[in-house]
């Protein structure tokens, strides 16, 4: 496994049949050899504040995830268990591989080392993943499940694993069909709503945090706040790859978030496959609210910035806009309220990469009720 300059790796054994007894023995041997290594410059300290389970569907994704986890452990020491589920592959069986990542400290301090266990299941053996994985979770510590596959549609053999999980991390930017995939996710969130210990997070929702904050800040001053309840038109525009769904998923989440905060009720239904030219109708207190989407094909194969323009009814109308600039890494906001000079500002956007987003989510095991409300209304938008 590639190791960065601040990390080193320890490996116990090669790929072999996965049994609890063998895995526990390998873990013990791994730490014994690390503690007794005469060449070690720093004492070794084994650390975990949580168990991080990762679910992927092929070996390549598993190896890529191992690289990412080596960056996660510096902020969130954990026991990481990567589940590679290849239902259609042969020969059938469960195999495993163990290593440890060590964060090299300042001179004289202890190295913080965390375990990585990779369990690969092929064919019908995927149905036995829970029998291997659940006993390996560190007792009395929170359990996070990072969903590394596409749409969130966990097979039945993961039910027992989900029931020991405190928080599930998904990324709707990976959804191939955001409309139906977000609706499926909403059903799973509703399914576990009664189990207070199971919470859900979406890395794509976290990416929207700066945009949602900027929208809220548009109405921070008194003159603008009085117009918030009169918004009647919203236009979301962006550039995307032909097959990309990340911005469309964000546009849907942003619309549902606005609707939950402002009391809009969906009237028209989202039309699947019409993401480039679509208008949704809502209603508030008997008055119509229209949300329009305008997506264009991205140049150079890279998704482009998002812009949000909001207008009120009446004459003269108030208008509020947030326009991203990817090249400059900034967003420009403008508030035009009748009787007041325009208020403009440019702010720098702090955009986290995938590892940064995961690290932040691992620090908050509680439920995000606003996200759950947003998903619930989004499901209604698909049915309206």
C-alpha positions as CSV (number, residue, x, y, z in Angstrom):
1,X,0.0,0.0,0.0
2,X,1.5,3.4,-0.9
3,X,2.5,5.4,2.1
4,X,2.9,9.2,2.4
5,X,5.8,10.9,4.1
6,X,3.9,11.2,7.4
7,X,2.8,7.6,7.5
8,X,4.2,4.2,7.5
9,X,2.5,0.8,7.2
10,X,2.7,-2.5,9.0
11,X,1.4,-5.7,7.4
12,X,0.4,-9.0,8.9
13,X,0.1,-11.9,6.5
14,X,-1.2,-12.0,2.9
15,X,-4.7,-12.5,1.5
16,X,-6.1,-15.6,3.2
17,X,-9.4,-17.2,4.2
18,X,-11.3,-14.9,6.6
19,X,-12.3,-16.3,10.0
20,X,-12.7,-14.4,13.3
21,X,-10.1,-16.5,15.1
22,X,-7.5,-16.0,12.4
23,X,-8.2,-12.3,12.1
24,X,-7.9,-11.8,15.9
25,X,-4.6,-13.7,15.9
26,X,-3.3,-11.7,13.0
27,X,-4.2,-8.4,14.8
28,X,-2.4,-9.6,17.9
29,X,0.7,-10.7,15.9
30,X,0.7,-7.3,14.1
31,X,0.8,-5.2,17.3
32,X,3.3,-7.6,19.0
33,X,5.7,-7.3,16.1
34,X,5.3,-3.5,16.1
35,X,6.0,-3.2,19.8
36,X,9.0,-5.5,19.6
37,X,10.5,-4.0,16.5
38,X,14.1,-2.9,17.5
39,X,14.4,-0.6,14.5
40,X,11.3,1.5,15.5
41,X,12.3,5.1,16.3
42,X,9.1,5.9,18.2
43,X,6.9,3.9,20.7
44,X,3.7,2.6,19.1
45,X,0.3,3.6,20.5
46,X,-2.8,1.7,19.2
47,X,-5.7,4.1,18.9
48,X,-9.4,4.1,17.9
49,X,-12.2,6.5,18.6
50,X,-14.6,4.7,16.3
51,X,-15.1,1.8,13.9
52,X,-15.2,2.9,10.3
53,X,-16.9,0.3,7.9
54,X,-16.6,0.9,4.2
55,X,-18.7,-0.9,1.6
56,X,-17.5,-1.1,-2.0
57,X,-18.4,-3.4,-4.9
58,X,-15.0,-4.2,-6.5
59,X,-11.4,-4.7,-5.6
60,X,-10.2,-1.6,-7.4
61,X,-12.5,0.6,-5.3
62,X,-11.3,-1.2,-2.2
63,X,-7.7,-0.3,-2.9
64,X,-8.6,3.3,-3.7
65,X,-10.5,3.5,-0.4
66,X,-7.4,2.2,1.5
67,X,-5.4,5.1,0.2
68,X,-8.1,7.6,1.3
69,X,-8.4,6.0,4.8
70,X,-4.7,6.5,5.3
71,X,-5.5,10.3,5.2
72,X,-8.6,10.0,7.4
73,X,-6.9,8.4,10.4
74,X,-4.7,11.4,11.1
75,X,-7.8,13.3,12.3
76,X,-10.0,10.3,13.2
77,X,-8.1,7.4,14.6
78,X,-10.2,4.3,14.0
79,X,-10.4,0.6,13.2
80,X,-11.3,0.6,9.5
81,X,-12.9,-2.4,7.9
82,X,-13.3,-2.4,4.2
83,X,-15.9,-4.8,2.8
84,X,-15.5,-5.7,-0.8
85,X,-18.7,-7.4,-2.0
86,X,-18.4,-9.0,-5.4
87,X,-21.6,-11.0,-5.8
88,X,-21.0,-12.1,-9.3
89,X,-17.3,-13.0,-9.0
90,X,-15.8,-16.5,-8.6
91,X,-14.3,-18.5,-6.9
92,X,-16.8,-18.1,-4.0
93,X,-15.3,-17.3,-0.6
94,X,-14.3,-14.8,2.1
95,X,-10.7,-13.7,2.2
96,X,-9.0,-11.0,4.3
97,X,-5.9,-8.8,4.6
98,X,-4.7,-6.7,7.6
99,X,-2.4,-3.7,7.9
100,X,-1.8,-0.8,10.1
101,X,-1.2,2.9,9.3
102,X,1.0,4.9,11.7
103,X,1.0,8.6,11.9
104,X,4.6,9.6,12.6
105,X,4.7,12.2,15.4
106,X,7.2,14.9,16.5
107,X,10.5,13.5,17.8
108,X,10.1,11.5,21.0
109,X,6.3,11.2,20.9
110,X,4.3,8.0,20.4
111,X,3.2,6.9,16.9
112,X,-0.5,6.7,16.6
113,X,-1.3,3.5,14.7
114,X,-4.7,2.4,13.4
115,X,-5.8,-1.0,12.0
116,X,-7.1,-1.6,8.5
117,X,-8.9,-4.8,7.8
118,X,-10.0,-5.7,4.3
119,X,-12.6,-8.4,3.9
120,X,-13.3,-9.6,0.3
121,X,-16.4,-11.6,-0.4
122,X,-17.2,-13.3,-3.7
123,X,-20.3,-15.1,-4.9
124,X,-22.8,-16.3,-2.3
125,X,-20.1,-15.7,0.4
126,X,-21.3,-12.0,0.5
127,X,-24.2,-13.2,2.7
128,X,-21.7,-14.1,5.4
129,X,-20.0,-10.6,5.6
130,X,-21.9,-9.7,8.8
131,X,-20.6,-12.8,10.6
132,X,-17.1,-11.6,10.1
133,X,-17.5,-7.8,10.3
134,X,-19.8,-7.3,13.3
135,X,-17.5,-9.1,15.8
136,X,-14.6,-7.0,14.7
137,X,-16.3,-3.6,15.5
138,X,-14.6,-2.1,18.5
139,X,-16.9,-2.5,21.6
140,X,-18.5,0.6,23.1
141,X,-17.3,2.9,20.3
142,X,-19.5,4.5,17.6
143,X,-19.8,2.7,14.2
144,X,-19.8,4.6,10.9
145,X,-20.6,3.0,7.6
146,X,-19.1,4.8,4.6
147,X,-21.1,3.8,1.5
148,X,-18.5,3.6,-1.3
149,X,-20.9,2.1,-4.0
150,X,-23.2,4.0,-6.3
151,X,-26.8,4.3,-5.3
152,X,-27.7,3.5,-1.7
153,X,-29.6,0.3,-2.1
154,X,-28.1,-2.0,0.6
155,X,-28.8,-5.7,0.0
156,X,-30.5,-7.8,2.7
157,X,-27.3,-9.3,3.9
158,X,-26.2,-5.9,5.2
159,X,-29.3,-5.5,7.5
160,X,-27.5,-6.7,10.6
161,X,-24.5,-4.5,9.9
162,X,-26.8,-1.5,9.4
163,X,-28.4,-2.2,12.8
164,X,-25.1,-1.8,14.6
165,X,-24.3,1.4,12.7
166,X,-24.6,4.8,14.3
167,X,-24.1,6.9,11.2
168,X,-24.2,6.1,7.4
169,X,-22.2,8.3,5.0
170,X,-23.4,8.4,1.4
171,X,-22.5,10.7,-1.5
172,X,-25.4,11.5,-3.8
173,X,-22.9,13.0,-6.3
174,X,-22.2,9.4,-7.3
175,X,-25.9,8.6,-8.0
176,X,-26.4,7.7,-11.6
177,X,-30.1,8.6,-11.5
178,X,-30.3,11.3,-8.8
179,X,-34.1,11.5,-8.9
180,X,-34.9,7.8,-8.2
181,X,-31.7,7.3,-6.1
182,X,-32.5,10.2,-3.8
183,X,-36.1,8.9,-3.4
184,X,-34.7,5.4,-2.5
185,X,-32.4,7.0,0.0
186,X,-35.3,8.9,1.5
187,X,-37.2,5.6,2.0
188,X,-34.2,4.1,3.8
189,X,-33.9,7.2,6.1
190,X,-37.6,6.9,6.9
191,X,-37.2,3.2,7.6
192,X,-34.6,3.8,10.2
193,X,-36.2,7.0,11.6
194,X,-37.5,5.0,14.6
195,X,-34.0,3.8,15.4
196,X,-32.6,6.9,17.1
197,X,-29.1,5.5,16.9
198,X,-29.0,5.3,13.1
199,X,-28.3,8.6,11.4
200,X,-27.6,9.5,7.7
201,X,-25.2,12.0,6.1
202,X,-24.7,12.9,2.5
203,X,-21.3,14.3,1.4
204,X,-23.0,16.1,-1.4
205,X,-25.3,17.8,1.1
206,X,-22.1,18.9,3.0
207,X,-20.7,20.4,-0.2
208,X,-23.8,22.6,-0.3
209,X,-23.2,24.1,3.2
210,X,-21.4,27.2,1.9
211,X,-24.2,27.9,-0.7
212,X,-26.9,27.4,1.9
213,X,-25.1,29.8,4.3
214,X,-24.8,32.4,1.6
215,X,-28.5,32.2,0.7
216,X,-29.4,32.7,4.3
217,X,-27.0,35.6,4.6
218,X,-28.7,37.4,1.7
219,X,-31.6,38.0,4.1
220,X,-29.6,39.0,7.2
221,X,-30.4,42.7,7.1
222,X,-33.9,43.9,8.1
223,X,-35.0,45.4,4.8
224,X,-34.3,42.1,3.0
225,X,-35.7,39.8,5.7
226,X,-39.2,41.2,5.1
227,X,-39.1,39.9,1.5
228,X,-38.1,36.3,2.4
229,X,-41.7,35.1,2.6
230,X,-42.5,36.6,-0.8
231,X,-40.1,34.7,-2.9
232,X,-41.9,33.6,-6.1
233,X,-39.2,32.7,-8.6
234,X,-35.9,30.8,-8.2
235,X,-33.6,30.0,-11.0
236,X,-30.7,27.5,-10.6
237,X,-28.1,27.3,-13.4
238,X,-25.0,25.3,-13.8
239,X,-22.8,23.4,-16.2
240,X,-22.4,19.7,-16.1
241,X,-20.9,16.8,-18.0
242,X,-23.4,14.9,-20.3
243,X,-23.6,12.0,-17.8
244,X,-22.9,13.9,-14.6
245,X,-25.6,14.0,-11.9
246,X,-23.7,15.7,-9.0
247,X,-25.0,19.2,-9.7
248,X,-28.5,18.0,-10.5
249,X,-28.6,16.2,-7.2
250,X,-27.4,19.4,-5.5
251,X,-30.0,21.4,-7.3
252,X,-32.8,19.0,-6.1
253,X,-31.4,19.1,-2.5
254,X,-31.2,22.9,-2.6
255,X,-34.7,23.2,-3.8
256,X,-36.1,20.9,-1.2
257,X,-34.2,22.7,1.5
258,X,-35.7,26.0,0.5
259,X,-39.1,24.5,0.4
260,X,-38.8,23.1,3.9
261,X,-37.5,26.3,5.3
262,X,-40.1,28.5,3.6
263,X,-43.2,26.3,3.8
264,X,-43.5,25.6,0.1
265,X,-45.8,22.7,-0.9
266,X,-44.9,20.8,-4.1
267,X,-47.6,21.0,-6.9
268,X,-45.8,19.6,-9.9
269,X,-43.7,16.5,-10.1
270,X,-40.0,16.1,-11.0
271,X,-39.7,14.6,-14.5
272,X,-36.9,12.1,-14.6
273,X,-34.3,12.7,-17.3
274,X,-35.4,16.3,-17.9
275,X,-32.8,17.9,-15.7
276,X,-31.5,20.4,-18.3
277,X,-34.9,22.1,-18.9
278,X,-37.4,21.7,-16.1
279,X,-39.6,23.9,-14.0
280,X,-41.2,22.9,-10.7
281,X,-44.3,24.5,-9.3
282,X,-44.9,25.0,-5.5
283,X,-47.5,26.8,-3.5
284,X,-47.4,28.8,-0.3
285,X,-50.6,30.2,1.2
286,X,-52.4,29.8,-2.1
287,X,-49.7,31.7,-4.0
288,X,-47.5,30.1,-6.7
289,X,-43.8,29.6,-6.4
290,X,-41.7,28.6,-9.5
291,X,-38.3,26.9,-9.5
292,X,-36.5,26.8,-12.9
293,X,-33.5,24.7,-13.7
294,X,-31.0,25.7,-16.5
295,X,-28.2,23.2,-17.1
296,X,-25.8,23.6,-20.0
297,X,-23.1,21.2,-21.2
298,X,-19.8,21.8,-19.4
299,X,-16.7,22.8,-21.5
300,X,-13.5,20.8,-21.1
301,X,-15.4,18.0,-19.4
302,X,-15.4,19.7,-16.0
303,X,-18.6,20.6,-14.1
304,X,-19.1,24.3,-13.9
305,X,-20.2,26.7,-11.1
306,X,-23.7,27.0,-9.7
307,X,-25.7,30.2,-9.7
308,X,-28.9,30.9,-7.7
309,X,-31.2,33.8,-8.5
310,X,-34.2,34.5,-6.3
311,X,-37.0,37.0,-7.1
312,X,-40.0,38.2,-5.1
313,X,-43.5,39.2,-6.3
314,X,-44.7,42.8,-6.5
315,X,-43.5,45.9,-8.3
316,X,-40.7,46.7,-7.8
317,X,-39.5,43.2,-7.0
318,X,-36.5,42.3,-4.8
319,X,-33.8,40.1,-6.2
320,X,-31.1,38.1,-4.6
321,X,-28.3,36.2,-6.3
322,X,-25.3,33.9,-5.5
323,X,-22.9,33.2,-8.4
324,X,-19.9,30.9,-8.0
325,X,-16.6,31.5,-9.8
326,X,-14.7,28.2,-10.0
327,X,-11.6,29.8,-11.5
328,X,-11.3,32.2,-8.6
329,X,-12.6,29.9,-5.9
330,X,-15.1,32.6,-4.8
331,X,-18.8,33.4,-4.8
332,X,-20.4,36.8,-5.5
333,X,-23.6,37.7,-3.8
334,X,-25.9,40.6,-4.6
335,X,-29.1,41.8,-2.8
336,X,-31.4,44.3,-4.6
337,X,-34.1,45.6,-2.3
338,X,-36.5,48.4,-3.3
339,X,-35.5,51.7,-1.5
340,X,-32.0,50.4,-0.7
341,X,-28.7,50.6,-2.6
342,X,-27.6,47.1,-3.8
343,X,-25.5,45.1,-1.3
344,X,-22.7,43.1,-2.9
345,X,-19.8,41.1,-1.6
346,X,-17.4,38.5,-2.8
347,X,-16.4,35.7,-0.4
348,X,-13.8,32.9,-0.8
349,X,-15.3,29.4,-0.9
350,X,-13.6,26.8,1.3
351,X,-14.3,23.6,-0.6
352,X,-13.3,20.4,1.1
353,X,-12.2,17.3,-0.9
354,X,-13.7,13.9,-0.2
355,X,-11.3,13.1,2.7
356,X,-12.0,16.5,4.3
357,X,-15.7,15.9,4.0
358,X,-15.5,12.4,5.5
359,X,-13.3,13.7,8.4
360,X,-15.8,16.4,9.2
361,X,-18.7,14.0,9.1
362,X,-17.0,11.5,11.4
363,X,-16.8,14.2,14.1
364,X,-20.6,14.5,14.3
365,X,-22.5,11.3,15.2
366,X,-25.8,13.0,15.7
367,X,-28.7,13.1,13.3
368,X,-29.1,16.0,10.8
369,X,-32.9,16.6,11.1
370,X,-32.8,19.4,8.5
371,X,-31.3,17.0,6.0
372,X,-33.9,14.3,6.9
373,X,-36.7,16.9,6.4
374,X,-35.1,17.9,3.0
375,X,-35.0,14.3,1.8
376,X,-38.6,13.7,2.9
377,X,-39.9,16.7,1.0
378,X,-37.8,15.8,-2.0
379,X,-39.6,12.4,-2.1
380,X,-42.8,14.3,-2.2
381,X,-41.5,16.4,-5.1
382,X,-41.0,13.2,-7.0
383,X,-44.6,12.1,-6.3
384,X,-46.5,15.4,-6.5
